[in-house]
Amino acid sequence: MEHLRRRKAALAAAAELGVDTLVVNKLTNIRYLTGFTGTAGVLLLSAEPLLVVDFRYGAQAREQADGIAVDGDCAPPQLWPTVRRILADRRPGRLGVDPRNLTAEQYLALAGVVDGPVDTTGLLERLRAVKDADEVAALTDAADLAEELVRRLPEWLRPGRAENEIAGEIEYAQRHLGAERSAAPILVSSGERSVLPHGAASGRVMRAGDPVVVDMSPVVRGYRADITRTFHLGPAPAEYRRLHDAVVEAHGRAMAAVRAGVRASAVDAVARTVLAGHGLDGYFKHSLGHGIGLDQHEPPLLSPYDDTVLRTGMVVMIEPGVYVPGVGGTRIEDAVVVTDTGCTPLTSSDPALRVL
């Protein structure tokens, strides 16, 4: 089974660092390695793995965790004291921990059991960067749902409606279509608010002549979609069309640059070069994209600062955007699967400006 294969790969990577037991408490990492979907737990990953949960999740963990022993009887406040006791009894060898996922109190509890935990920051996220067939299938289903939402947006976007109303329409529709939830707040930014790259929906009422940027992230079987499209309520001014056309060009050129063996930073540079040619690189402030999966933002990061070499099976977002005060903001975002010869888009609805 995939969970067993993933655990073996994680243990092999840990062994290269001299680690005998990985202490895993990031919930998406636990789900990746076991299938457990609860909201509290600690996985002690070793040759004899143990998932420690409090009594609220004992039955769920025993049902979901694939081939894993479960300790699930403690009260919620006793989860970490229970982990400490188990480690003291088991003689786990050298512990590996990712300090980013531990509070100071949790880290000190572990340090009191063993000497010198090994820093394994990013070990599991690097393994998760290349998706297996089950993961790509879930990501594809989430992307298909996101595309259906894009098809419905023109029904909802019109002058006189508030951004929050549109977010509500999206939330209701995605749940009706089978999404578990949104991975992130639904972004609907109109008019002057379109220059906000992370413009969460507000009470602003849309008006004729507004640009509207909509960013949605439905979750299916734990895996995220992420899609952004830009609309204009009525005819768009020439300067705004110039912005959007430049973003469409950057999006297409960057997507064409994606393939196994290319550095993440090189793909980002393609988009920045296109926008610089239009005098807009100063208005593109964020990275070009990021990996996606059980988390909304995963390695690699398509940015000037990440030289990760893309590998077949990685799934990354391509999302150039420009945000010009006084003119407006625009962004396009799609997911692609990296292949040996290029990439396969998971979302591919028309990126052209949609005038409603």
ZINOR-V376798 format. One record per residue. N is the residue number from 1. SS is DSSP state (alpha for helix, beta for strand, coil for the rest). PHI is phi in whole degrees, 0 to 359 (none if undefined). NEAR is the number of other ideal C-beta (glycine too) atoms within 10 Angstrom. Layout:
n:N ss:SS phi:PHI near:NEAR
n:N ss:SS phi:PHI near:NEAR
This chain:
n:1 ss:coil phi:none near:10
n:2 ss:alpha phi:297 near:14
n:3 ss:alpha phi:298 near:19
n:4 ss:alpha phi:295 near:14
n:5 ss:alpha phi:300 near:10
n:6 ss:alpha phi:295 near:19
n:7 ss:alpha phi:296 near:23
n:8 ss:alpha phi:298 near:10
n:9 ss:alpha phi:295 near:13
n:10 ss:alpha phi:294 near:25
n:11 ss:alpha phi:294 near:19
n:12 ss:alpha phi:296 near:10
n:13 ss:alpha phi:294 near:17
n:14 ss:alpha phi:294 near:22
n:15 ss:alpha phi:299 near:11
n:16 ss:coil phi:297 near:8
n:17 ss:coil phi:262 near:13
n:18 ss:coil phi:78 near:10
n:19 ss:coil phi:260 near:25
n:20 ss:coil phi:262 near:18
n:21 ss:beta phi:226 near:27
n:22 ss:beta phi:268 near:27
n:23 ss:beta phi:264 near:25
n:24 ss:beta phi:244 near:26
n:25 ss:coil phi:234 near:20
n:26 ss:coil phi:287 near:17
n:27 ss:alpha phi:295 near:18
n:28 ss:alpha phi:291 near:17
n:29 ss:alpha phi:291 near:24
n:30 ss:alpha phi:297 near:26
n:31 ss:alpha phi:299 near:19
n:32 ss:alpha phi:301 near:25
n:33 ss:alpha phi:270 near:28
n:34 ss:alpha phi:228 near:25
n:35 ss:coil phi:93 near:18
n:36 ss:coil phi:288 near:24
n:37 ss:coil phi:246 near:18
n:38 ss:coil phi:291 near:19
n:39 ss:coil phi:252 near:8
n:40 ss:coil phi:203 near:14
n:41 ss:coil phi:169 near:26
n:42 ss:beta phi:223 near:20
n:43 ss:beta phi:261 near:29
n:44 ss:beta phi:262 near:22
n:45 ss:beta phi:266 near:25
n:46 ss:coil phi:213 near:19
n:47 ss:coil phi:299 near:9
n:48 ss:coil phi:236 near:11
n:49 ss:coil phi:292 near:21
n:50 ss:beta phi:221 near:20
n:51 ss:beta phi:257 near:26
n:52 ss:beta phi:256 near:25
n:53 ss:beta phi:226 near:28
n:54 ss:beta phi:276 near:20
n:55 ss:alpha phi:299 near:12
n:56 ss:alpha phi:294 near:14
n:57 ss:alpha phi:244 near:23
n:58 ss:alpha phi:301 near:17
n:59 ss:alpha phi:295 near:12
n:60 ss:alpha phi:297 near:16
n:61 ss:alpha phi:296 near:26
n:62 ss:alpha phi:294 near:15
n:63 ss:alpha phi:283 near:10
n:64 ss:alpha phi:269 near:18
n:65 ss:coil phi:292 near:27
n:66 ss:coil phi:274 near:14
n:67 ss:coil phi:73 near:11
n:68 ss:coil phi:240 near:23
n:69 ss:beta phi:289 near:13
n:70 ss:beta phi:233 near:21
n:71 ss:beta phi:250 near:20
n:72 ss:beta phi:223 near:20
n:73 ss:beta phi:243 near:12
n:74 ss:beta phi:282 near:18
n:75 ss:coil phi:285 near:11
n:76 ss:alpha phi:309 near:11
n:77 ss:alpha phi:292 near:8
n:78 ss:alpha phi:262 near:14
n:79 ss:alpha phi:301 near:20
n:80 ss:alpha phi:287 near:18
n:81 ss:alpha phi:301 near:12
n:82 ss:alpha phi:293 near:18
n:83 ss:alpha phi:301 near:24
n:84 ss:alpha phi:300 near:16
n:85 ss:alpha phi:297 near:15
n:86 ss:alpha phi:298 near:16
n:87 ss:alpha phi:297 near:22
n:88 ss:alpha phi:296 near:12
n:89 ss:alpha phi:280 near:9
n:90 ss:alpha phi:272 near:14
n:91 ss:coil phi:52 near:10
n:92 ss:coil phi:280 near:21
n:93 ss:coil phi:75 near:13
n:94 ss:coil phi:282 near:15
n:95 ss:beta phi:271 near:23
n:96 ss:beta phi:248 near:26
n:97 ss:beta phi:224 near:22
n:98 ss:coil phi:255 near:20
n:99 ss:alpha phi:301 near:13
n:100 ss:alpha phi:297 near:10
n:101 ss:alpha phi:258 near:16
n:102 ss:coil phi:242 near:18
n:103 ss:coil phi:287 near:11
n:104 ss:alpha phi:300 near:8
n:105 ss:alpha phi:297 near:8
n:106 ss:alpha phi:294 near:19
n:107 ss:alpha phi:298 near:15
n:108 ss:alpha phi:294 near:10
n:109 ss:alpha phi:298 near:16
n:110 ss:alpha phi:290 near:18
n:111 ss:alpha phi:297 near:13
n:112 ss:coil phi:284 near:11
n:113 ss:coil phi:266 near:18
n:114 ss:coil phi:229 near:18
n:115 ss:coil phi:272 near:8
n:116 ss:coil phi:57 near:8
n:117 ss:coil phi:305 near:20
n:118 ss:beta phi:272 near:17
n:119 ss:beta phi:284 near:14
n:120 ss:coil phi:246 near:20
n:121 ss:coil phi:309 near:13
n:122 ss:coil phi:79 near:13
n:123 ss:alpha phi:302 near:21
n:124 ss:alpha phi:287 near:26
n:125 ss:alpha phi:295 near:20
n:126 ss:alpha phi:293 near:14
n:127 ss:alpha phi:294 near:16
n:128 ss:alpha phi:288 near:23
n:129 ss:coil phi:297 near:21
n:130 ss:beta phi:266 near:16
n:131 ss:coil phi:273 near:22
n:132 ss:coil phi:270 near:12
n:133 ss:alpha phi:298 near:9
n:134 ss:alpha phi:297 near:13
n:135 ss:alpha phi:292 near:20
n:136 ss:alpha phi:297 near:17
n:137 ss:alpha phi:296 near:14
n:138 ss:alpha phi:294 near:20
n:139 ss:alpha phi:297 near:24
n:140 ss:alpha phi:294 near:19
n:141 ss:alpha phi:296 near:18
n:142 ss:alpha phi:295 near:30
n:143 ss:alpha phi:295 near:26
n:144 ss:alpha phi:298 near:15
n:145 ss:alpha phi:296 near:20
n:146 ss:alpha phi:298 near:29
n:147 ss:alpha phi:296 near:17
n:148 ss:alpha phi:295 near:15
n:149 ss:alpha phi:297 near:23
n:150 ss:alpha phi:300 near:17
n:151 ss:alpha phi:298 near:9
n:152 ss:alpha phi:272 near:14
n:153 ss:alpha phi:306 near:20
n:154 ss:alpha phi:301 near:11
n:155 ss:alpha phi:291 near:10
n:156 ss:alpha phi:259 near:18
n:157 ss:coil phi:275 near:22
n:158 ss:coil phi:200 near:13
n:159 ss:coil phi:303 near:14
n:160 ss:coil phi:97 near:10
n:161 ss:coil phi:257 near:16
n:162 ss:beta phi:277 near:16
n:163 ss:alpha phi:305 near:25
n:164 ss:alpha phi:298 near:16
n:165 ss:alpha phi:297 near:16
n:166 ss:alpha phi:295 near:21
n:167 ss:alpha phi:300 near:21
n:168 ss:alpha phi:295 near:15
n:169 ss:alpha phi:299 near:19
n:170 ss:alpha phi:297 near:24
n:171 ss:alpha phi:299 near:17
n:172 ss:alpha phi:296 near:10
n:173 ss:alpha phi:296 near:19
n:174 ss:alpha phi:292 near:26
n:175 ss:alpha phi:295 near:13
n:176 ss:alpha phi:297 near:8
n:177 ss:alpha phi:277 near:15
n:178 ss:coil phi:116 near:13
n:179 ss:coil phi:289 near:23
n:180 ss:coil phi:285 near:15
n:181 ss:beta phi:180 near:11
n:182 ss:beta phi:268 near:19
n:183 ss:coil phi:288 near:21
n:184 ss:coil phi:212 near:16
n:185 ss:coil phi:305 near:13
n:186 ss:coil phi:291 near:22
n:187 ss:beta phi:263 near:21
n:188 ss:beta phi:226 near:31
n:189 ss:beta phi:233 near:28
n:190 ss:beta phi:237 near:28
n:191 ss:alpha phi:56 near:17
n:192 ss:alpha phi:294 near:15
n:193 ss:alpha phi:284 near:21
n:194 ss:alpha phi:294 near:25
n:195 ss:alpha phi:278 near:21
n:196 ss:coil phi:271 near:14
n:197 ss:coil phi:301 near:18
n:198 ss:coil phi:242 near:10
n:199 ss:coil phi:278 near:21
n:200 ss:beta phi:299 near:16
n:201 ss:coil phi:304 near:23
n:202 ss:coil phi:232 near:15
n:203 ss:coil phi:277 near:8
n:204 ss:coil phi:299 near:17
n:205 ss:beta phi:269 near:15
n:206 ss:coil phi:288 near:23
n:207 ss:coil phi:233 near:12
n:208 ss:coil phi:301 near:12
n:209 ss:coil phi:92 near:14
n:210 ss:coil phi:277 near:23
n:211 ss:beta phi:283 near:26
n:212 ss:beta phi:223 near:25
n:213 ss:beta phi:255 near:26
n:214 ss:beta phi:236 near:26
n:215 ss:beta phi:235 near:24
n:216 ss:beta phi:232 near:27
n:217 ss:coil phi:214 near:23
n:218 ss:beta phi:291 near:30
n:219 ss:beta phi:248 near:20
n:220 ss:beta phi:231 near:22
n:221 ss:coil phi:53 near:15
n:222 ss:coil phi:88 near:18
n:223 ss:beta phi:259 near:25
n:224 ss:beta phi:264 near:26
n:225 ss:coil phi:259 near:31
n:226 ss:coil phi:203 near:26
n:227 ss:beta phi:216 near:25
n:228 ss:beta phi:230 near:22
n:229 ss:beta phi:224 near:26
n:230 ss:beta phi:241 near:28
n:231 ss:beta phi:233 near:20
n:232 ss:beta phi:222 near:24
n:233 ss:coil phi:273 near:22
n:234 ss:coil phi:98 near:11
n:235 ss:coil phi:305 near:11
n:236 ss:coil phi:265 near:22
n:237 ss:coil phi:299 near:13
n:238 ss:alpha phi:301 near:7
n:239 ss:alpha phi:294 near:11
n:240 ss:alpha phi:291 near:21
n:241 ss:alpha phi:300 near:15
n:242 ss:alpha phi:297 near:17
n:243 ss:alpha phi:300 near:26
n:244 ss:alpha phi:294 near:23
n:245 ss:alpha phi:299 near:14
n:246 ss:alpha phi:295 near:23
n:247 ss:alpha phi:293 near:27
n:248 ss:alpha phi:300 near:19
n:249 ss:alpha phi:296 near:17
n:250 ss:alpha phi:298 near:28
n:251 ss:alpha phi:299 near:22
n:252 ss:alpha phi:294 near:16
n:253 ss:alpha phi:293 near:17
n:254 ss:alpha phi:294 near:25
n:255 ss:alpha phi:298 near:22
n:256 ss:alpha phi:292 near:12
n:257 ss:alpha phi:274 near:20
n:258 ss:coil phi:283 near:25
n:259 ss:coil phi:190 near:15
n:260 ss:coil phi:300 near:16
n:261 ss:coil phi:98 near:10
n:262 ss:coil phi:269 near:16
n:263 ss:beta phi:285 near:15
n:264 ss:alpha phi:302 near:27
n:265 ss:alpha phi:296 near:18
n:266 ss:alpha phi:291 near:16
n:267 ss:alpha phi:293 near:27
n:268 ss:alpha phi:303 near:24
n:269 ss:alpha phi:296 near:18
n:270 ss:alpha phi:300 near:19
n:271 ss:alpha phi:295 near:28
n:272 ss:alpha phi:294 near:17
n:273 ss:alpha phi:294 near:13
n:274 ss:alpha phi:299 near:22
n:275 ss:alpha phi:293 near:22
n:276 ss:alpha phi:297 near:15
n:277 ss:alpha phi:297 near:12
n:278 ss:coil phi:258 near:16
n:279 ss:coil phi:71 near:10
n:280 ss:coil phi:242 near:20
n:281 ss:alpha phi:298 near:17
n:282 ss:alpha phi:290 near:10
n:283 ss:alpha phi:254 near:18
n:284 ss:coil phi:251 near:23
n:285 ss:coil phi:263 near:10
n:286 ss:coil phi:260 near:14
n:287 ss:coil phi:290 near:20
n:288 ss:coil phi:290 near:27
n:289 ss:beta phi:179 near:28
n:290 ss:beta phi:198 near:22
n:291 ss:beta phi:290 near:26
n:292 ss:coil phi:210 near:25
n:293 ss:coil phi:179 near:24
n:294 ss:coil phi:290 near:22
n:295 ss:coil phi:252 near:20
n:296 ss:coil phi:289 near:18
n:297 ss:coil phi:237 near:16
n:298 ss:beta phi:232 near:22
n:299 ss:beta phi:295 near:18
n:300 ss:beta phi:274 near:24
n:301 ss:beta phi:259 near:19
n:302 ss:beta phi:277 near:29
n:303 ss:coil phi:212 near:18
n:304 ss:coil phi:296 near:14
n:305 ss:coil phi:254 near:9
n:306 ss:coil phi:239 near:16
n:307 ss:coil phi:262 near:11
n:308 ss:coil phi:306 near:18
n:309 ss:beta phi:277 near:12
n:310 ss:coil phi:295 near:25
n:311 ss:coil phi:236 near:13
n:312 ss:coil phi:303 near:15
n:313 ss:coil phi:99 near:16
n:314 ss:beta phi:293 near:25
n:315 ss:beta phi:239 near:25
n:316 ss:beta phi:230 near:27
n:317 ss:beta phi:265 near:25
n:318 ss:beta phi:242 near:28
n:319 ss:coil phi:218 near:25
n:320 ss:coil phi:290 near:31
n:321 ss:beta phi:204 near:27
n:322 ss:beta phi:230 near:25
n:323 ss:beta phi:221 near:22
n:324 ss:beta phi:246 near:17
n:325 ss:coil phi:305 near:9
n:326 ss:coil phi:88 near:7
n:327 ss:coil phi:245 near:18
n:328 ss:beta phi:138 near:27
n:329 ss:beta phi:243 near:25
n:330 ss:beta phi:208 near:30
n:331 ss:beta phi:208 near:25
n:332 ss:coil phi:232 near:24
n:333 ss:beta phi:218 near:24
n:334 ss:beta phi:218 near:25
n:335 ss:beta phi:261 near:27
n:336 ss:beta phi:225 near:21
n:337 ss:beta phi:262 near:20
n:338 ss:beta phi:288 near:25
n:339 ss:coil phi:236 near:15
n:340 ss:coil phi:298 near:9
n:341 ss:coil phi:248 near:7
n:342 ss:coil phi:167 near:15
n:343 ss:beta phi:204 near:24
n:344 ss:beta phi:244 near:14
n:345 ss:beta phi:292 near:14
n:346 ss:coil phi:268 near:24
n:347 ss:coil phi:236 near:23
n:348 ss:coil phi:210 near:13
n:349 ss:coil phi:297 near:17
n:350 ss:coil phi:306 near:10
n:351 ss:coil phi:278 near:22
n:352 ss:coil phi:299 near:12
n:353 ss:coil phi:299 near:20
n:354 ss:beta phi:258 near:19
n:355 ss:beta phi:266 near:11
n:356 ss:coil phi:250 near:16
